[in-house]
């Protein structure tokens, strides 16, 4: 299988991020594609959840029912994982 062309990467990134246009230049689309892959893989590696009692009340008040904060590289990030 051949690697994707720059145009294919641009269109994939545009679709995944719901952008009005393809990202330009090609390098910007490549960087976004790498970031998308990194965050997807990071989510699927099941980082630990941050207990709600360790979170500031201002953050807890904005969490939806069942939503958790995951610790990624020492930084708490909301979980939107499709891997669970």
PyMOL commands that place a pseudoatom at each C-alpha (Angstrom):
pseudoatom trace, name=CA, resn=UNK, resi=1, chain=A, elem=C, hetatm=0, pos=[0.000, 0.000, 0.000]
pseudoatom trace, name=CA, resn=UNK, resi=2, chain=A, elem=C, hetatm=0, pos=[1.394, 3.392, -0.990]
pseudoatom trace, name=CA, resn=UNK, resi=3, chain=A, elem=C, hetatm=0, pos=[1.586, 6.189, 1.584]
pseudoatom trace, name=CA, resn=UNK, resi=4, chain=A, elem=C, hetatm=0, pos=[-1.130, 8.851, 1.292]
pseudoatom trace, name=CA, resn=UNK, resi=5, chain=A, elem=C, hetatm=0, pos=[-0.521, 11.863, -0.906]
pseudoatom trace, name=CA, resn=UNK, resi=6, chain=A, elem=C, hetatm=0, pos=[-0.388, 15.357, 0.590]
pseudoatom trace, name=CA, resn=UNK, resi=7, chain=A, elem=C, hetatm=0, pos=[-3.822, 16.038, -0.876]
pseudoatom trace, name=CA, resn=UNK, resi=8, chain=A, elem=C, hetatm=0, pos=[-5.276, 12.949, 0.774]
pseudoatom trace, name=CA, resn=UNK, resi=9, chain=A, elem=C, hetatm=0, pos=[-3.820, 13.987, 4.146]
pseudoatom trace, name=CA, resn=UNK, resi=10, chain=A, elem=C, hetatm=0, pos=[-5.198, 17.510, 3.745]
pseudoatom trace, name=CA, resn=UNK, resi=11, chain=A, elem=C, hetatm=0, pos=[-8.697, 16.210, 2.974]
pseudoatom trace, name=CA, resn=UNK, resi=12, chain=A, elem=C, hetatm=0, pos=[-8.616, 13.691, 5.834]
pseudoatom trace, name=CA, resn=UNK, resi=13, chain=A, elem=C, hetatm=0, pos=[-7.570, 16.406, 8.317]
pseudoatom trace, name=CA, resn=UNK, resi=14, chain=A, elem=C, hetatm=0, pos=[-10.230, 18.790, 6.965]
pseudoatom trace, name=CA, resn=UNK, resi=15, chain=A, elem=C, hetatm=0, pos=[-12.913, 16.126, 7.403]
pseudoatom trace, name=CA, resn=UNK, resi=16, chain=A, elem=C, hetatm=0, pos=[-11.794, 14.984, 10.876]
pseudoatom trace, name=CA, resn=UNK, resi=17, chain=A, elem=C, hetatm=0, pos=[-11.552, 18.536, 12.223]
pseudoatom trace, name=CA, resn=UNK, resi=18, chain=A, elem=C, hetatm=0, pos=[-14.632, 19.762, 10.327]
pseudoatom trace, name=CA, resn=UNK, resi=19, chain=A, elem=C, hetatm=0, pos=[-12.636, 22.604, 8.753]
pseudoatom trace, name=CA, resn=UNK, resi=20, chain=A, elem=C, hetatm=0, pos=[-14.132, 24.786, 6.011]
pseudoatom trace, name=CA, resn=UNK, resi=21, chain=A, elem=C, hetatm=0, pos=[-11.004, 24.345, 3.848]
pseudoatom trace, name=CA, resn=UNK, resi=22, chain=A, elem=C, hetatm=0, pos=[-8.058, 21.979, 3.662]
pseudoatom trace, name=CA, resn=UNK, resi=23, chain=A, elem=C, hetatm=0, pos=[-5.128, 23.115, 5.838]
pseudoatom trace, name=CA, resn=UNK, resi=24, chain=A, elem=C, hetatm=0, pos=[-2.344, 24.816, 3.923]
pseudoatom trace, name=CA, resn=UNK, resi=25, chain=A, elem=C, hetatm=0, pos=[0.578, 24.510, 3.480]
pseudoatom trace, name=CA, resn=UNK, resi=26, chain=A, elem=C, hetatm=0, pos=[1.034, 20.740, 3.200]
pseudoatom trace, name=CA, resn=UNK, resi=27, chain=A, elem=C, hetatm=0, pos=[3.283, 20.768, 6.261]
pseudoatom trace, name=CA, resn=UNK, resi=28, chain=A, elem=C, hetatm=0, pos=[0.451, 22.204, 8.386]
pseudoatom trace, name=CA, resn=UNK, resi=29, chain=A, elem=C, hetatm=0, pos=[-1.813, 19.326, 7.371]
pseudoatom trace, name=CA, resn=UNK, resi=30, chain=A, elem=C, hetatm=0, pos=[0.974, 16.846, 8.119]
pseudoatom trace, name=CA, resn=UNK, resi=31, chain=A, elem=C, hetatm=0, pos=[1.495, 18.373, 11.590]
pseudoatom trace, name=CA, resn=UNK, resi=32, chain=A, elem=C, hetatm=0, pos=[-2.236, 18.240, 12.327]
pseudoatom trace, name=CA, resn=UNK, resi=33, chain=A, elem=C, hetatm=0, pos=[-2.392, 14.613, 11.146]
pseudoatom trace, name=CA, resn=UNK, resi=34, chain=A, elem=C, hetatm=0, pos=[0.457, 13.721, 13.512]
pseudoatom trace, name=CA, resn=UNK, resi=35, chain=A, elem=C, hetatm=0, pos=[-1.331, 15.492, 16.383]
pseudoatom trace, name=CA, resn=UNK, resi=36, chain=A, elem=C, hetatm=0, pos=[-4.587, 13.662, 15.594]
pseudoatom trace, name=CA, resn=UNK, resi=37, chain=A, elem=C, hetatm=0, pos=[-2.775, 10.302, 15.611]
pseudoatom trace, name=CA, resn=UNK, resi=38, chain=A, elem=C, hetatm=0, pos=[-0.937, 11.156, 18.830]
pseudoatom trace, name=CA, resn=UNK, resi=39, chain=A, elem=C, hetatm=0, pos=[-4.072, 12.169, 20.718]
pseudoatom trace, name=CA, resn=UNK, resi=40, chain=A, elem=C, hetatm=0, pos=[-6.006, 9.149, 19.431]
pseudoatom trace, name=CA, resn=UNK, resi=41, chain=A, elem=C, hetatm=0, pos=[-3.262, 6.767, 20.536]
pseudoatom trace, name=CA, resn=UNK, resi=42, chain=A, elem=C, hetatm=0, pos=[-2.895, 8.599, 23.866]
pseudoatom trace, name=CA, resn=UNK, resi=43, chain=A, elem=C, hetatm=0, pos=[-6.627, 8.229, 24.517]
pseudoatom trace, name=CA, resn=UNK, resi=44, chain=A, elem=C, hetatm=0, pos=[-6.543, 4.535, 23.684]
pseudoatom trace, name=CA, resn=UNK, resi=45, chain=A, elem=C, hetatm=0, pos=[-3.715, 3.826, 26.111]
pseudoatom trace, name=CA, resn=UNK, resi=46, chain=A, elem=C, hetatm=0, pos=[-6.154, 4.454, 28.977]
pseudoatom trace, name=CA, resn=UNK, resi=47, chain=A, elem=C, hetatm=0, pos=[-4.357, 7.037, 31.123]
pseudoatom trace, name=CA, resn=UNK, resi=48, chain=A, elem=C, hetatm=0, pos=[-5.443, 7.176, 34.759]
pseudoatom trace, name=CA, resn=UNK, resi=49, chain=A, elem=C, hetatm=0, pos=[-8.518, 9.128, 35.751]
pseudoatom trace, name=CA, resn=UNK, resi=50, chain=A, elem=C, hetatm=0, pos=[-8.017, 12.067, 38.105]
pseudoatom trace, name=CA, resn=UNK, resi=51, chain=A, elem=C, hetatm=0, pos=[-10.256, 11.597, 41.173]
pseudoatom trace, name=CA, resn=UNK, resi=52, chain=A, elem=C, hetatm=0, pos=[-12.908, 14.306, 41.382]
pseudoatom trace, name=CA, resn=UNK, resi=53, chain=A, elem=C, hetatm=0, pos=[-11.802, 15.218, 44.902]
pseudoatom trace, name=CA, resn=UNK, resi=54, chain=A, elem=C, hetatm=0, pos=[-8.395, 16.248, 43.456]
pseudoatom trace, name=CA, resn=UNK, resi=55, chain=A, elem=C, hetatm=0, pos=[-10.018, 18.625, 40.958]
pseudoatom trace, name=CA, resn=UNK, resi=56, chain=A, elem=C, hetatm=0, pos=[-10.957, 22.245, 41.634]
pseudoatom trace, name=CA, resn=UNK, resi=57, chain=A, elem=C, hetatm=0, pos=[-14.699, 22.748, 42.104]
pseudoatom trace, name=CA, resn=UNK, resi=58, chain=A, elem=C, hetatm=0, pos=[-14.691, 25.118, 39.122]
pseudoatom trace, name=CA, resn=UNK, resi=59, chain=A, elem=C, hetatm=0, pos=[-13.682, 22.216, 36.871]
pseudoatom trace, name=CA, resn=UNK, resi=60, chain=A, elem=C, hetatm=0, pos=[-15.968, 19.622, 38.469]
pseudoatom trace, name=CA, resn=UNK, resi=61, chain=A, elem=C, hetatm=0, pos=[-18.962, 21.943, 37.975]
pseudoatom trace, name=CA, resn=UNK, resi=62, chain=A, elem=C, hetatm=0, pos=[-18.373, 21.884, 34.195]
pseudoatom trace, name=CA, resn=UNK, resi=63, chain=A, elem=C, hetatm=0, pos=[-18.137, 18.101, 33.852]
pseudoatom trace, name=CA, resn=UNK, resi=64, chain=A, elem=C, hetatm=0, pos=[-21.059, 16.306, 32.283]
pseudoatom trace, name=CA, resn=UNK, resi=65, chain=A, elem=C, hetatm=0, pos=[-22.483, 13.325, 34.157]
pseudoatom trace, name=CA, resn=UNK, resi=66, chain=A, elem=C, hetatm=0, pos=[-20.105, 10.426, 33.695]
pseudoatom trace, name=CA, resn=UNK, resi=67, chain=A, elem=C, hetatm=0, pos=[-17.375, 12.620, 32.160]
pseudoatom trace, name=CA, resn=UNK, resi=68, chain=A, elem=C, hetatm=0, pos=[-13.962, 12.184, 33.732]
pseudoatom trace, name=CA, resn=UNK, resi=69, chain=A, elem=C, hetatm=0, pos=[-10.652, 13.997, 33.624]
pseudoatom trace, name=CA, resn=UNK, resi=70, chain=A, elem=C, hetatm=0, pos=[-7.710, 11.912, 32.491]
pseudoatom trace, name=CA, resn=UNK, resi=71, chain=A, elem=C, hetatm=0, pos=[-4.128, 12.577, 33.499]
pseudoatom trace, name=CA, resn=UNK, resi=72, chain=A, elem=C, hetatm=0, pos=[-1.995, 12.815, 30.354]
pseudoatom trace, name=CA, resn=UNK, resi=73, chain=A, elem=C, hetatm=0, pos=[1.648, 13.675, 30.888]
pseudoatom trace, name=CA, resn=UNK, resi=74, chain=A, elem=C, hetatm=0, pos=[0.845, 15.246, 34.234]
pseudoatom trace, name=CA, resn=UNK, resi=75, chain=A, elem=C, hetatm=0, pos=[-1.896, 17.425, 32.725]
pseudoatom trace, name=CA, resn=UNK, resi=76, chain=A, elem=C, hetatm=0, pos=[-5.563, 16.713, 33.324]
pseudoatom trace, name=CA, resn=UNK, resi=77, chain=A, elem=C, hetatm=0, pos=[-7.548, 16.503, 30.105]
pseudoatom trace, name=CA, resn=UNK, resi=78, chain=A, elem=C, hetatm=0, pos=[-11.279, 15.856, 29.588]
pseudoatom trace, name=CA, resn=UNK, resi=79, chain=A, elem=C, hetatm=0, pos=[-11.977, 12.378, 28.292]
pseudoatom trace, name=CA, resn=UNK, resi=80, chain=A, elem=C, hetatm=0, pos=[-13.642, 12.166, 24.910]
pseudoatom trace, name=CA, resn=UNK, resi=81, chain=A, elem=C, hetatm=0, pos=[-12.272, 8.738, 24.237]
pseudoatom trace, name=CA, resn=UNK, resi=82, chain=A, elem=C, hetatm=0, pos=[-13.910, 6.369, 21.808]
pseudoatom trace, name=CA, resn=UNK, resi=83, chain=A, elem=C, hetatm=0, pos=[-11.669, 3.589, 23.126]
pseudoatom trace, name=CA, resn=UNK, resi=84, chain=A, elem=C, hetatm=0, pos=[-13.568, 2.739, 26.303]
for i in range(1, 84): cmd.bond("trace and resi %d" % i, "trace and resi %d" % (i + 1))
show_as sticks, trace
zoom trace
